[in-house]
């Protein structure tokens, strides 16, 4: 699978956060694509969490890309 670039990921976040006119299946597909392109395994919540409502789409993406996994 081809990795999406930053611009495409920002557009994807915008589509996920603006669900008007989308079916649940369409939104799930967009969310799955987003999750395949970011390292944060919990990034899905940034699109729906009330605490993130004040964030711009770019900031949501930056938060998801900032995740650094660690090994115990």
Backbone torsions as a table, in degrees:
resi	resn	phi	psi	omega
1	UNK	NA	136.0	179.7
2	UNK	-76.5	134.5	178.0
3	UNK	-74.6	132.4	178.9
4	UNK	-75.2	146.0	177.1
5	UNK	-81.7	172.7	-175.3
6	UNK	-58.2	-44.5	-178.8
7	UNK	-61.4	-44.6	179.5
8	UNK	-65.2	-36.9	178.4
9	UNK	-67.7	-37.4	177.2
10	UNK	-64.3	-42.5	177.1
11	UNK	-63.2	-37.8	178.7
12	UNK	-64.2	-44.0	177.0
13	UNK	-60.0	-43.2	-179.9
14	UNK	-61.0	-41.6	179.1
15	UNK	-66.4	-40.1	179.7
16	UNK	-65.3	-42.1	-176.9
17	UNK	-75.5	-22.4	178.1
18	UNK	-110.1	88.1	-172.8
19	UNK	-84.5	3.3	-178.1
20	UNK	-57.9	128.5	177.1
21	UNK	80.8	3.5	180.0
22	UNK	-106.0	144.5	173.2
23	UNK	-80.6	166.5	177.9
24	UNK	-62.1	-37.5	179.3
25	UNK	-65.4	-41.7	177.9
26	UNK	-63.5	-43.2	-179.8
27	UNK	-66.5	-39.0	176.8
28	UNK	-61.9	-40.7	178.9
29	UNK	-64.0	-41.3	177.6
30	UNK	-64.1	-43.2	-179.7
31	UNK	-64.8	-40.6	177.6
32	UNK	-62.7	-40.9	177.1
33	UNK	-63.2	-42.8	177.3
34	UNK	-59.3	-47.7	-176.6
35	UNK	-64.7	-28.5	177.9
36	UNK	-75.1	-13.8	-175.1
37	UNK	-111.0	2.9	177.8
38	UNK	-127.9	150.0	-176.9
39	UNK	-79.2	-20.4	-175.1
40	UNK	-76.3	116.3	-178.8
41	UNK	-69.5	-12.1	179.3
42	UNK	-109.6	14.8	-174.3
43	UNK	-63.4	-22.6	-179.0
44	UNK	-59.2	-35.2	-177.2
45	UNK	-66.8	-24.9	-179.4
46	UNK	-64.4	-25.9	-179.5
47	UNK	-78.6	-19.4	-173.6
48	UNK	-122.8	-15.8	-175.9
49	UNK	-67.2	131.7	179.4
50	UNK	-59.2	-33.9	179.6
51	UNK	-64.3	-20.1	-179.5
52	UNK	-100.1	2.7	-178.9
53	UNK	-59.9	-29.9	-178.7
54	UNK	-80.7	-8.8	-178.1
55	UNK	-82.0	144.0	172.6
56	UNK	-73.6	162.3	179.2
57	UNK	-57.7	-39.2	178.8
58	UNK	-62.9	-38.0	180.0
59	UNK	-70.0	-36.3	175.4
60	UNK	-62.2	-45.3	178.4
61	UNK	-62.6	-46.1	179.9
62	UNK	-58.2	-39.7	178.6
63	UNK	-63.3	-42.0	180.0
64	UNK	-70.2	-32.7	-179.8
65	UNK	-82.0	-18.6	-177.8
66	UNK	-75.9	-13.2	-178.0
67	UNK	-61.8	132.2	176.3
68	UNK	-124.5	115.1	179.3
69	UNK	-68.1	151.4	178.3
70	UNK	-130.1	153.3	-179.5
71	UNK	-108.3	130.3	178.3
72	UNK	-78.4	NA	NA
